Amino acid sequence: MNLLKSLFSLSFMTLISRVLGFFRDLTIAHIFGVSIYTDAFFIAFKIPNLLRRLFFEGAFSQSFVPILIYYKSNKKIKHTKDFIASLSGLTIILLSIIILLGIIFSNYLIALSAPGFNKSFQKFKISCTLLEIMFPYILLVSLSSLYSSILNSWNYFAIPALSPSILNITIIICAIFFNDFFEPSILILSWSVIIGGFIQLIYQFPYLSKINMLITPKLNFKNIGLIKVIKKIGPSLIGSSANQISLIFNTIFSSLLNSGSISWMYYADRLIEFPIGILGVSLSTILFTSLSKSYSKNRLKEYKNLLNRGFRIALILSLPTSIVLFVLAKPLIIILFQYGKFTDFDVLMTQKALELYSFGLVAFILVKILSAAFYASQEINIPIRISLFSLFITQILNPCLIFYFQHAGLALSFSISGWINFFLLYWKLYQKKLINFNFNELIFIFRLFIAIFSMTFVLIFMLYFIPLYSIHSFFIKIICVFTILFVTGIIYLISLYFLGISFFK
């Protein structure tokens, strides 16, 4: 597989989805502003999203994909189909039970995830209503994630990457054209999530049929592959849950701070997730599948080369991105969100969180790459222990940092724990001699920092002569930002070339 070619293809599809995600957030910010209603929606939407990330983008994928690839490489197609059918059948049963319980106990879930909402009956009540509407989304999006994992294993990376775009388009259309039909109008966002989730699911059916993997679910608890996934999903769930538990604690702390803190953190989180999704998730998805194939065929040299290649690509792309996000934090927030009821104060508060998030961006991306190496080899204990330790550090730092930085302190603690997570994972891989760290690596990093310095100088210089804040036209702002990014990007690539770092080689 051409790693770089697959990365560009997947990243482009992810870019489309993320851009639509920004239009979605821009639409929400413009129509609903920052209020108790947006806080209520973001909290309610976070709960089914948390379950999705916890089970089906974390523990499930890490347990399911290596076993699926083993079946695909070593078993007959009939056995592979039986395995998928048994797994999807069990998934539907379990998630249906979870949805029923979630709807019944929605008020307790809101009370636990946002205890600060108990002070406002209106905010608490609307949060519960929004959650009850959205809870079935967990089944729709989890099945969609299951099918995405199957398509990724057949090297159909672009199709699943484009799937989230459908949800974003649905929310945008419903928010613009149907918000007047509901009272309060924020209810339309919950219904649009359900509609988008359903379309997201059936969108993948034709491609599954193309690879002969559109299979009717069935119940077979004795399937060997299913039993293996169940045995592995427990430990994987512990590791994957660390990051999500950290987000839960962050939400709890945010709910106790000034009104609007949840929304400010949400918008900053959306901006930092943009490069994480395009670079980190895309590259780790490709690497995880490729590393799993190399490991299943006992090709250790290929495994090590893929890992080291992926690590270098991640560094080359993530370092300049973190600099750009830090320097352009304020203009990006103004361009993307400051419309309608989104005030100058909201810009300032979101900017503080984004700047401290950008400090940890490189670590967030590299952690995804290094974790993929462990999970591909089905060695899950090390990343689990490190994730739990990072979670512990985050929660120690949170109360200390929010005392000085308020909501932005949550972003700083997340960044610090991200770097701790990265260094520990890297050290373990180095001890296993799976990743290189020698004189050539030091020279590579030194040259990379020279290129970053050149790019940063040009970026600050251009920003001085192109005052984005005084421009009122949205399209002129966009053109100016793209001009700045294009020129600094060219300078960075030229610097890499003259410093002997061949990105395409």
N, C-alpha and C positions, 0 to 999 in steps of 0.2 A: 504494500500500500504506500502511495505517495503521501506522507504525513502532512506536508505543507499544502498540497493541493486539496486534500480532504478538509484541512483546517479552514482554508479560504472559502470553500464551498459551504461548510457548516456555519462559519462565522457570518457569511453574507446573509444566510437565511435567518440566523439569530439576530443579526442587525435589523432586518426588516421587522421582526417581532418586537424588538426593543424600541425601535422608533415608534411603532404603533402603540407600544406601552406608554411612551412619553406623551403621545397625542391623547391617549386615554386619561393620563394624569392631568394633562393640561386642560382637558375638557372638564374633568371633575373639579379642578381648582377654579376654573372660570365660572362654572354653573353653581357650584355649592360652596366655594370659598374654603375657609378654615373655620369650623364651627363644631358644636357638639354633635351635629349630624355626621360630619366627615370623620370625626374621632370615633363615633359609634360604628360607622361602616368599616373603617380600617381595622378596628378591633375585631369585629364580627367576621370579616373576610380573612383575618389572620389565622383564625382557629382551623377552618377546613384546609387552608393553605399549609398550615403547620403540620397537620396530619398527613397531607400529601407528601411534603418534603421529608417528613420523618420516616414514613413507611415505604413510599414508592419512588422517591428520588434519592433515597439514602440507603437504608438497610436492605430494602427489597432488591434494588438494582445490583448492589454489591454482592448479594447472595445468589440472585437469579442468573445474571449474565454469564459468569464463568461456567455454571452448570449447563446452561443452554448451549454455550459454545462447545462444551465437551460433547453433548448429545449431537449437535450439528456435525461435528468433526468425526465422531466415532460410532454413532448409532444409526440405525435405519430411520427413515423419515416417519414411519409409523410410530416408533417409540418417542420421537421428538414431539409429534402431534399429541400423543397421549399425555405426555408430560405437561405441555402447554394447556391442554383442555382441563386437566385435573387442577392445575394451579389457578386458572381463571375461575373455575367453579367454586373453589374454596374462597377465593378473593371476594366474589359476589356475596356469598353467604355471610362471611365475617363483616364486610363493610355495611351490609344491610342492617345487621344488628347494631353496629356502631352508630349508624345514622339514626336509628330509632331511639337509642339511648341518648344521643346528642341532642335531639329535638326535645325529649322529655326533660333533660337536665340542663337546658341551654342557659337558664338563669344562674345556675351554679358555675358553669364554665365562664360566663362573663364576670361573675363575682371574683373568681380565682385569677383570671387573666388580667383584669383591670379593677382592682379593689377600690381605686379612687373614684370609680363611677358610682359607687354606693352613695356618695354624697349628693348626687343629682338623680332623682327618680326618673326624670324625662330621658336623660342620657342612658341610664341603665335599661329602661323599658324598650327604647328604640333599638338598642344593641341586641337585646334578646330576640326581638321580632326579626331583625335582619339575619341573625344567626339561624333561626328556625327555618327561614326561607332558603338559606344557602347551604345547609348541611348536606343535602343529597349531592351537592357538587363533588364531595369527596369520592363517591363511587364513580362518577363520570370521569373525573380527571385521573383517578387511580388506574382505571381500566385503560385510559388513554396512555398513561405512562407505561403500563405493561406492554401494550402494543408497540410503543415507541422503542422499548428495549429490544423487542423482537426485530423490528426494522433495522435498528442500529447493528444488531448482530449479523444481519445480512448486508451490511455496509450501505444501507439506505439512510444516511445521516441527515440529509437535507429535509426530508419529509417530516420527521418528528420535530425538527427545529422550527419549522414554519407553523406547526400546530397551534402554539400559543397566540399567534397573530389572529386567529379566528375569535378567541375570547376577547381580545382587545378591540377588534372591529365591532363585535356585538355590543360591548359596553358603550363604546363611543356613539353608535347609532341610537341605542335605547336612551342614553342620557340626553342626547340632543333633541330627539323627536318625541319621546314619550314621558318625559319627567313631569309634565303638567297633568298627566292622568292619575297621579298618585299623591296622596297626602299622608305623611310628608313625602316630598318628591324623591328623597334619598332611597325610598323603597325600590325604585326602578333599577337601581344598581344591583340589588340582590337578585331580582328576577332575571336581569341580563346575564349574570354569572351562570345561572342554571341553563339558560338557553345556549349560551356560548359553550358551556361544558359538554352539552349534548352534541352540538355540531362538531366540536373538537374530537369527540370520540368516533363518530361515524365517518369523519373525513379520512381516517386512516384505513378504512375497510378495503377500498379498491387496491391499495398497495399491498396489504396483507394477502389479498386474494391472488395478486400477481406472483407472490413468492410461495403460494400454496400453503399459507399459514393462517387463513381465516377459518378458525375452528370453533365449533359449538362447545361451550363450557359443559363440564360434567363433574360429578362428584366421585372421586376415587381416592380415598385417603391412604390406600396402600401403594400408590405409585412411588417408585424408588426415588425418582428425581424430586418429587414433591417433598418427600421425607427429608432429603438432603437440604433442600432450601429451608424447610422449617427448622432444622437443626442449626443452620448457619445464621438464620435471620435474627435469632435472639441476641448473640454477641454483637452482630453488626448493628442492631437497633440501639444498643448501648452507646456505641461509638458515634453513630449518626445523630443520636438524640442530644449529644452534648451541645452542639451548636444551636439546635432548636430550643433547648432548655434555656440557653443563654439569652435567646431572643425573647422568650417568655418573661424572664426576669427583667429584661430591659423594658418590656411593655409595662410590667407592674410598676417599675420605678418611674416610667414616663407618666403613668396615670396619676401618680402622686405629686407630680410637678405642676407647673402652670398650665392652664387650659391652652391647648394648641401644641403642646410638646409632642404628643403622639403624631400629629400631622407633620410637624417639622422633621421629626425623625423619619417618618415614612417617606417624605419627598427626598431627603438626603440619602436614604437607603435605596430608593429607586435609581438615583444617579450613580451610586457606587456599584449597584448590581448590573448596570449597563455594561461596563468593561468586564466584570466578573463573568457575566453570561456569555459575552462574545468571545472572550479570550479563555478564561478559566474553565467554564463549563464545556465549551466547544472542544478545547484541546484535551481536557481530561476525559471527555466522552470517547473521543477517537483513540486516545492512548489506552484507556481502560479496555476497550474492545481489542485493540491490537496486542496489548501486553498479555491479555487473557489467552489469545490465540497462540502467542509465542510460548507462554508457559505451558499450555495444554499439550503442545507438540515438543516440549523439552528443548527449546531453542534459547538457551541462556544468553548467548552472545547477542542475538537479535533483540532479546528482552532488554539487555543493558544499553545497547545502542539506541533503541527507541526511547528509553527513559532519559538518557543524557541529551539526546536530540530535543525531546520535548521540553526538558528543563531549560535549555539554552533559548529556545524559541519563546518560552514564557517570560524569561528575563528580558529579552530584547523588546518584547511588546509591552510588558507590564510597567517597566520603569518609566518610560516616557509618558505613559497614560496617567500614572499617579501624579507626575509633575504637572501635566496639563490640567487635571481635575483640581489640584490645589490652587494653581495660579488663576484659572478661569472659573473658580467656584461661584463668585458673585454674578458675573455676566451670564453664565449658563443658567443659573436659577432665575434671573430676571427674564431672560429670553423664553425659558420654557414654562415658567409658572406665574409670573407677575401679571396677571390679567384679572379683571373683574374684582373679586373681593380679596385677592391675595395682596397684602400690604407690604410696605417697605420694611416693617418690623418682622414680618414673616420671612422676607428675603434674608435679613440679617441672621435670624435664628437658624434658618436652614443652612446658611453658609457656614456657620460655626461648626455644625455637625458634619457637613460634607468635608471640610478641611481636615478635621481629625480622622474621618473615615479614610481619606486619601493617604494618610500616613501608613495605613496597614494594607493598602490595596495589593501591593506586590506580594505580601505574605499570604493574603487570602487566595490569590491565584496559584501560588507555588504549593500551598498546602493541598489544593485539589489535585495537582499533578503528582505529588509524592504519595498522597493517600491512595491514588489509583494504582500505584506500583505495588503497594501492600495487598490491596483487595484483589488485584488480578492474580496474584500468587496464592490467594486464599489464606494469607497470613494476616489475620484481623486483630489479634490481641494487642500488637504494638500500637497501631493508630487509635485503638479504643482507649488504652491507658493514657496516651498523650492527650486525646480529646477531653477526657475527664479531668485531667490535671489542668488543662487550659480553661475549662469551665470553672474550676475551683478558683483559679487566679482571677478570672473575669469578675466573679461575684465578690471577691475580696476588694477588688479595685473600684467596683461600681459605687458603693456608698461614699467612698473617699473622694472620688473624682466628681460626682455630681454635686458635692458640697461646694466645690470651686468653680466647676464649669456648667452646672445645671444639666440640661438634657444632653449637651455636647459631650459631657463626661462619659456618657454611655458609649459614644462612638470611640472615644480615646481608649477606654478599657478594652473594647472589642479589638481595636488595632494592636494594642500591646499583647494581648493573649494570642492574636494571630501570628505575631512574630515568634513568640515562645513556641507555639505549635509547630511552626515551620522549622526552626532550628533543631528541635528534638527529633522530628521526622527525618530531617537531612542527616543528622548524626547517626541515627540507626541504619539508614541506607548506606552510609559511608562505611560503617563498621562491617556491614555485610558485603562490602566491595561491589555494590550494585550501582553506585554513582561515583563519578570521578571528582577528586579535589586534589589538584597538583599544580605545578608551576604554570602550566598552560592555562588552567582555569583562572588563576590569579591575573595573568596577562589579559585574558579575555574580559574579566570584570573591570580591570583598570582601563582598558580601551573603551569599554561600554560606558563607563562613567565620563570619559572625555567627550564622547558623542552626546551624552545626556547634558553635560555642561554647555556645549555649543548650542544645542537645541533650546535649552532654557534661556540662554542669553538672547537669542533671536526672538523667542516667545515674549519675554518681558519688553524688549525693544519695540516690537510691533504693537503690543498692547498699549504702550505709552503714546504712540502716534495714531492709534485707531481707538479713540475713546468710545467704547461701546455703550457706556451709561447715558450719554447725551443724545443717542440716536433713538428716535421714536418709532420708526417704521420697523415692523417685525421682519419683513423680508430683507431689508438692508442689514439688520442685525445678523440675520442668518448668513448672508453673503459675507459679511465682515468676519464672523467667527470661522466660517469655512475657509476663507482666505488665509487667516492666521494659522489655522490647523494645517492647511495644505503646505504653506511655506515652511513652517517649522518641521513638518513631516519630511519634506524634501531635504532640508538641512540635516536632519537626523540620519536619513538614509545615505546621503553623500558622506557624512562624517563616518558612518559605519564602513562604507566602502574604502575610504582612504586610510582608515585604521586597520584594515585587513579583516573585518568581520563580514563574511559573505552570508547574507541572510538567505539567499536562494540556493546556496550550494548544498 
